[in-house]
Amino acid sequence: MTDPDRGTEHAGRRSKRYLTPLQKYEVFLQLVRQEMTVIEAAEHWQVDRGVIMRIRTVAKEGALEVLANSRPGRRAKERDIELDMARADAARLDEALKEMAVKLMLVEGKGRLG
């Protein structure tokens, strides 16, 4: 029942095999596309069936959480804050420019305008 290509730990237990995030995603896609069953995926990736079940559960929960947080208009609120800050900055600069124009007019006098 043990695979000769796999190493064993103490008491004949298989050594742990760690999948990369990309491999886990590929496992999930294979299960979703129904390319493999859980048992086939476990044999193919040389991991326990529980690992495959956990990958499927975590991927599904993560996808649902991300989709729940991606409501329309949510990012618009963040942009509105930035837009309000930019408008306030523009208004401050507009007032500063008006003050400088008044000072320039007083220093140079009205004679230059007309």
Beta strands, then each sheet from edge to edge (+ up, - down):
end
